[in-house]
Amino acid sequence: MGVILWIIAIVLFLAIIGLGWETFFTGVLKGADKIGITPIIKNITDSTRGTINDILSDSSQATIENTLNFNS
């Protein structure tokens, strides 16, 4: 069972990297709309999208601060 979860996680990670996270989540929403579970998936993708945006902005800010401190 653990091996199957690792394979699924790796495939999802590679799909997100290959498509880009915005395209990946948009595709998930379109697929959920076709099968009729849009509200559940929309909540999950919106919260995940917000978390990813926070992580990216925090890492960008940290990189800028590190660069400014290094150049000073």
N, CA, C and O atoms as CSV, one atom per row, in Angstrom:
chain,resi,resn,atom,element,x,y,z
A,1,MET,N,N,0.819,-1.193,0.000
A,1,MET,CA,C,0.000,0.000,0.000
A,1,MET,C,C,0.864,1.259,0.000
A,1,MET,O,O,0.546,2.232,-0.685
A,2,GLY,N,N,1.950,1.245,0.761
A,2,GLY,CA,C,2.821,2.405,0.824
A,2,GLY,C,C,3.483,2.717,-0.497
A,2,GLY,O,O,3.697,3.882,-0.833
A,3,VAL,N,N,3.812,1.671,-1.252
A,3,VAL,CA,C,4.464,1.862,-2.547
A,3,VAL,C,C,3.504,2.524,-3.529
A,3,VAL,O,O,3.908,3.380,-4.316
A,4,ILE,N,N,2.246,2.133,-3.481
A,4,ILE,CA,C,1.251,2.729,-4.372
A,4,ILE,C,C,1.098,4.217,-4.080
A,4,ILE,O,O,1.001,5.021,-5.007
A,5,LEU,N,N,1.076,4.590,-2.811
A,5,LEU,CA,C,0.964,6.010,-2.451
A,5,LEU,C,C,2.170,6.800,-2.929
A,5,LEU,O,O,2.023,7.925,-3.408
A,6,TRP,N,N,3.357,6.229,-2.807
A,6,TRP,CA,C,4.561,6.918,-3.301
A,6,TRP,C,C,4.508,7.096,-4.813
A,6,TRP,O,O,4.886,8.150,-5.324
A,7,ILE,N,N,4.048,6.084,-5.527
A,7,ILE,CA,C,3.948,6.187,-6.986
A,7,ILE,C,C,2.943,7.271,-7.369
A,7,ILE,O,O,3.209,8.076,-8.262
A,8,ILE,N,N,1.790,7.296,-6.700
A,8,ILE,CA,C,0.777,8.326,-6.982
A,8,ILE,C,C,1.324,9.722,-6.676
A,8,ILE,O,O,1.106,10.656,-7.448
A,9,ALA,N,N,2.028,9.865,-5.558
A,9,ALA,CA,C,2.595,11.163,-5.184
A,9,ALA,C,C,3.631,11.624,-6.210
A,9,ALA,O,O,3.661,12.799,-6.575
A,10,ILE,N,N,4.468,10.715,-6.669
A,10,ILE,CA,C,5.498,11.061,-7.660
A,10,ILE,C,C,4.847,11.463,-8.975
A,10,ILE,O,O,5.257,12.443,-9.597
A,11,VAL,N,N,3.832,10.712,-9.404
A,11,VAL,CA,C,3.145,11.039,-10.661
A,11,VAL,C,C,2.472,12.409,-10.561
A,11,VAL,O,O,2.554,13.204,-11.497
A,12,LEU,N,N,1.808,12.694,-9.436
A,12,LEU,CA,C,1.183,14.011,-9.256
A,12,LEU,C,C,2.223,15.124,-9.255
A,12,LEU,O,O,2.025,16.168,-9.876
A,13,PHE,N,N,3.326,14.899,-8.558
A,13,PHE,CA,C,4.396,15.902,-8.515
A,13,PHE,C,C,4.935,16.181,-9.910
A,13,PHE,O,O,5.113,17.340,-10.283
A,14,LEU,N,N,5.194,15.140,-10.678
A,14,LEU,CA,C,5.709,15.329,-12.036
A,14,LEU,C,C,4.678,15.999,-12.942
A,14,LEU,O,O,5.045,16.791,-13.810
A,15,ALA,N,N,3.396,15.693,-12.752
A,15,ALA,CA,C,2.352,16.341,-13.554
A,15,ALA,C,C,2.279,17.829,-13.238
A,15,ALA,O,O,2.139,18.653,-14.141
A,16,ILE,N,N,2.372,18.170,-11.966
A,16,ILE,CA,C,2.324,19.586,-11.576
A,16,ILE,C,C,3.530,20.330,-12.128
A,16,ILE,O,O,3.396,21.450,-12.619
A,17,ILE,N,N,4.704,19.720,-12.052
A,17,ILE,CA,C,5.905,20.367,-12.592
A,17,ILE,C,C,5.799,20.510,-14.105
A,17,ILE,O,O,6.134,21.559,-14.656
A,18,GLY,N,N,5.337,19.466,-14.773
A,18,GLY,CA,C,5.266,19.481,-16.238
A,18,GLY,C,C,4.235,20.461,-16.772
A,18,GLY,O,O,4.488,21.145,-17.764
A,19,LEU,N,N,3.091,20.540,-16.137
A,19,LEU,CA,C,2.021,21.414,-16.623
A,19,LEU,C,C,2.083,22.813,-16.049
A,19,LEU,O,O,1.581,23.760,-16.653
A,20,GLY,N,N,2.683,22.945,-14.912
A,20,GLY,CA,C,2.601,24.194,-14.174
A,20,GLY,C,C,1.440,24.075,-13.216
A,20,GLY,O,O,0.410,23.500,-13.566
A,21,TRP,N,N,1.583,24.602,-12.022
A,21,TRP,CA,C,0.580,24.359,-10.992
A,21,TRP,C,C,-0.760,25.004,-11.319
A,21,TRP,O,O,-1.804,24.453,-10.970
A,22,GLU,N,N,-0.756,26.160,-11.981
A,22,GLU,CA,C,-2.019,26.825,-12.317
A,22,GLU,C,C,-2.796,26.008,-13.355
A,22,GLU,O,O,-4.007,25.832,-13.220
A,23,THR,N,N,-2.116,25.514,-14.377
A,23,THR,CA,C,-2.756,24.698,-15.402
A,23,THR,C,C,-3.251,23.387,-14.815
A,23,THR,O,O,-4.341,22.924,-15.150
A,24,PHE,N,N,-2.452,22.788,-13.939
A,24,PHE,CA,C,-2.836,21.529,-13.313
A,24,PHE,C,C,-4.127,21.682,-12.521
A,24,PHE,O,O,-5.039,20.870,-12.677
A,25,PHE,N,N,-4.226,22.708,-11.671
A,25,PHE,CA,C,-5.413,22.887,-10.852
A,25,PHE,C,C,-6.622,23.293,-11.686
A,25,PHE,O,O,-7.750,22.933,-11.350
A,26,THR,N,N,-6.404,24.035,-12.767
A,26,THR,CA,C,-7.505,24.373,-13.661
A,26,THR,C,C,-8.055,23.111,-14.314
A,26,THR,O,O,-9.269,22.955,-14.446
A,27,GLY,N,N,-7.164,22.212,-14.722
A,27,GLY,CA,C,-7.585,20.943,-15.299
A,27,GLY,C,C,-8.338,20.075,-14.312
A,27,GLY,O,O,-9.314,19.419,-14.676
A,28,VAL,N,N,-7.891,20.068,-13.060
A,28,VAL,CA,C,-8.594,19.306,-12.025
A,28,VAL,C,C,-10.009,19.860,-11.841
A,28,VAL,O,O,-10.962,19.092,-11.709
A,29,LEU,N,N,-10.147,21.176,-11.831
A,29,LEU,CA,C,-11.477,21.784,-11.686
A,29,LEU,C,C,-12.389,21.446,-12.862
A,29,LEU,O,O,-13.575,21.177,-12.671
A,30,LYS,N,N,-11.843,21.459,-14.075
A,30,LYS,CA,C,-12.652,21.113,-15.248
A,30,LYS,C,C,-13.099,19.658,-15.179
A,30,LYS,O,O,-14.246,19.345,-15.499
A,31,GLY,N,N,-12.206,18.773,-14.766
A,31,GLY,CA,C,-12.571,17.367,-14.634
A,31,GLY,C,C,-13.616,17.153,-13.554
A,31,GLY,O,O,-14.533,16.352,-13.731
A,32,ALA,N,N,-13.491,17.851,-12.448
A,32,ALA,CA,C,-14.468,17.733,-11.371
A,32,ALA,C,C,-15.822,18.271,-11.811
A,32,ALA,O,O,-16.861,17.755,-11.400
A,33,ASP,N,N,-15.814,19.300,-12.640
A,33,ASP,CA,C,-17.062,19.861,-13.136
A,33,ASP,C,C,-17.806,18.841,-14.004
A,33,ASP,O,O,-19.035,18.776,-13.982
A,34,LYS,N,N,-17.048,18.047,-14.766
A,34,LYS,CA,C,-17.669,17.049,-15.631
A,34,LYS,C,C,-18.334,15.932,-14.840
A,34,LYS,O,O,-19.351,15.392,-15.274
A,35,ILE,N,N,-17.776,15.578,-13.682
A,35,ILE,CA,C,-18.360,14.485,-12.917
A,35,ILE,C,C,-19.258,14.982,-11.793
A,35,ILE,O,O,-19.876,14.172,-11.102
A,36,GLY,N,N,-19.346,16.290,-11.595
A,36,GLY,CA,C,-20.329,16.859,-10.692
A,36,GLY,C,C,-19.906,17.027,-9.245
A,36,GLY,O,O,-20.773,17.164,-8.382
A,37,ILE,N,N,-18.613,17.023,-8.937
A,37,ILE,CA,C,-18.181,17.248,-7.553
A,37,ILE,C,C,-17.408,18.555,-7.442
A,37,ILE,O,O,-16.450,18.661,-6.676
A,38,THR,N,N,-17.827,19.527,-8.200
A,38,THR,CA,C,-17.127,20.802,-8.273
A,38,THR,C,C,-16.951,21.507,-6.928
A,38,THR,O,O,-15.845,21.975,-6.655
A,39,PRO,N,N,-17.970,21.612,-6.069
A,39,PRO,CA,C,-17.766,22.364,-4.822
A,39,PRO,C,C,-16.667,21.791,-3.930
A,39,PRO,O,O,-15.884,22.541,-3.347
A,40,ILE,N,N,-16.609,20.479,-3.823
A,40,ILE,CA,C,-15.585,19.851,-2.979
A,40,ILE,C,C,-14.204,20.102,-3.551
A,40,ILE,O,O,-13.305,20.542,-2.833
A,41,ILE,N,N,-14.023,19.826,-4.835
A,41,ILE,CA,C,-12.719,20.003,-5.476
A,41,ILE,C,C,-12.342,21.472,-5.514
A,41,ILE,O,O,-11.171,21.808,-5.341
A,42,LYS,N,N,-13.314,22.362,-5.737
A,42,LYS,CA,C,-13.015,23.796,-5.780
A,42,LYS,C,C,-12.459,24.267,-4.444
A,42,LYS,O,O,-11.502,25.041,-4.415
A,43,ASN,N,N,-13.042,23.814,-3.340
A,43,ASN,CA,C,-12.531,24.189,-2.025
A,43,ASN,C,C,-11.109,23.684,-1.822
A,43,ASN,O,O,-10.259,24.407,-1.304
A,44,ILE,N,N,-10.852,22.457,-2.224
A,44,ILE,CA,C,-9.513,21.885,-2.063
A,44,ILE,C,C,-8.503,22.621,-2.926
A,44,ILE,O,O,-7.426,22.980,-2.450
A,45,THR,N,N,-8.842,22.851,-4.202
A,45,THR,CA,C,-7.887,23.516,-5.087
A,45,THR,C,C,-7.662,24.973,-4.694
A,45,THR,O,O,-6.546,25.478,-4.810
A,46,ASP,N,N,-8.710,25.651,-4.230
A,46,ASP,CA,C,-8.541,27.047,-3.799
A,46,ASP,C,C,-7.623,27.140,-2.587
A,46,ASP,O,O,-6.754,28.010,-2.526
A,47,SER,N,N,-7.814,26.244,-1.624
A,47,SER,CA,C,-6.950,26.286,-0.438
A,47,SER,C,C,-5.518,25.902,-0.799
A,47,SER,O,O,-4.568,26.477,-0.268
A,48,THR,N,N,-5.362,24.939,-1.696
A,48,THR,CA,C,-4.016,24.537,-2.128
A,48,THR,C,C,-3.358,25.658,-2.918
A,48,THR,O,O,-2.170,25.930,-2.743
A,49,ARG,N,N,-4.122,26.303,-3.781
A,49,ARG,CA,C,-3.587,27.413,-4.572
A,49,ARG,C,C,-3.129,28.545,-3.654
A,49,ARG,O,O,-2.072,29.136,-3.874
A,50,GLY,N,N,-3.920,28.846,-2.633
A,50,GLY,CA,C,-3.537,29.884,-1.673
A,50,GLY,C,C,-2.271,29.523,-0.920
A,50,GLY,O,O,-1.406,30.370,-0.699
A,51,THR,N,N,-2.165,28.257,-0.525
A,51,THR,CA,C,-0.974,27.800,0.187
A,51,THR,C,C,0.262,27.894,-0.700
A,51,THR,O,O,1.321,28.332,-0.252
A,52,ILE,N,N,0.125,27.484,-1.950
A,52,ILE,CA,C,1.267,27.554,-2.876
A,52,ILE,C,C,1.672,28.999,-3.107
A,52,ILE,O,O,2.864,29.306,-3.142
A,53,ASN,N,N,0.697,29.896,-3.267
A,53,ASN,CA,C,1.015,31.318,-3.437
A,53,ASN,C,C,1.755,31.864,-2.226
A,53,ASN,O,O,2.710,32.627,-2.371
A,54,ASP,N,N,1.317,31.476,-1.027
A,54,ASP,CA,C,1.997,31.926,0.195
A,54,ASP,C,C,3.427,31.409,0.254
A,54,ASP,O,O,4.347,32.153,0.595
A,55,ILE,N,N,3.613,30.145,-0.074
A,55,ILE,CA,C,4.961,29.556,-0.045
A,55,ILE,C,C,5.860,30.261,-1.045
A,55,ILE,O,O,7.001,30.596,-0.728
A,56,LEU,N,N,5.353,30.488,-2.255
A,56,LEU,CA,C,6.173,31.138,-3.284
A,56,LEU,C,C,6.509,32.574,-2.919
A,56,LEU,O,O,7.637,33.018,-3.133
A,57,SER,N,N,5.552,33.302,-2.375
A,57,SER,CA,C,5.831,34.690,-2.020
A,57,SER,C,C,6.798,34.763,-0.839
A,57,SER,O,O,7.670,35.631,-0.807
A,58,ASP,N,N,6.651,33.852,0.137
A,58,ASP,CA,C,7.576,33.821,1.271
A,58,ASP,C,C,8.992,33.485,0.822
A,58,ASP,O,O,9.955,34.098,1.281
A,59,SER,N,N,9.117,32.505,-0.082
A,59,SER,CA,C,10.457,32.127,-0.545
A,59,SER,C,C,11.066,33.222,-1.403
A,59,SER,O,O,12.275,33.447,-1.357
A,60,SER,N,N,10.233,33.911,-2.191
A,60,SER,CA,C,10.731,35.027,-2.994
A,60,SER,C,C,11.215,36.157,-2.096
A,60,SER,O,O,12.273,36.742,-2.331
A,61,GLN,N,N,10.434,36.457,-1.069
A,61,GLN,CA,C,10.808,37.524,-0.134
A,61,GLN,C,C,12.101,37.166,0.590
A,61,GLN,O,O,12.967,38.022,0.772
A,62,ALA,N,N,12.239,35.915,1.001
A,62,ALA,CA,C,13.454,35.477,1.699
A,62,ALA,C,C,14.668,35.571,0.772
A,62,ALA,O,O,15.755,35.952,1.205
A,63,THR,N,N,14.480,35.228,-0.488
A,63,THR,CA,C,15.577,35.316,-1.455
A,63,THR,C,C,16.010,36.764,-1.644
A,63,THR,O,O,17.204,37.059,-1.689
A,64,ILE,N,N,15.042,37.664,-1.754
A,64,ILE,CA,C,15.361,39.088,-1.923
A,64,ILE,C,C,16.091,39.620,-0.697
A,64,ILE,O,O,17.082,40.341,-0.822
A,65,GLU,N,N,15.602,39.264,0.483
A,65,GLU,CA,C,16.257,39.728,1.716
A,65,GLU,C,C,17.665,39.178,1.841
A,65,GLU,O,O,18.574,39.898,2.255
A,66,ASN,N,N,17.861,37.911,1.490
A,66,ASN,CA,C,19.191,37.319,1.535
A,66,ASN,C,C,20.139,37.979,0.557
A,66,ASN,O,O,21.315,38.180,0.859
A,67,THR,N,N,19.624,38.317,-0.622
A,67,THR,CA,C,20.448,38.991,-1.624
A,67,THR,C,C,20.852,40.380,-1.144
A,67,THR,O,O,22.007,40.783,-1.281
A,68,LEU,N,N,19.883,41.114,-0.575
A,68,LEU,CA,C,20.191,42.448,-0.084
A,68,LEU,C,C,21.178,42.401,1.073
A,68,LEU,O,O,22.072,43.243,1.148
A,69,ASN,N,N,21.035,41.433,1.978
A,69,ASN,CA,C,21.960,41.294,3.089
A,69,ASN,C,C,23.348,40.885,2.620
A,69,ASN,O,O,24.350,41.309,3.196
A,70,PHE,N,N,23.413,40.064,1.579
A,70,PHE,CA,C,24.690,39.604,1.055
A,70,PHE,C,C,25.437,40.757,0.376
A,70,PHE,O,O,26.659,40.855,0.486
A,71,ASN,N,N,24.710,41.619,-0.317
A,71,ASN,CA,C,25.337,42.728,-1.028
A,71,ASN,C,C,25.723,43.879,-0.118
A,71,ASN,O,O,26.510,44.735,-0.521
A,72,SER,N,N,25.196,43.927,1.094
A,72,SER,CA,C,25.478,45.029,2.011
A,72,SER,C,C,26.839,44.904,2.658
A,72,SER,O,O,27.224,45.757,3.457
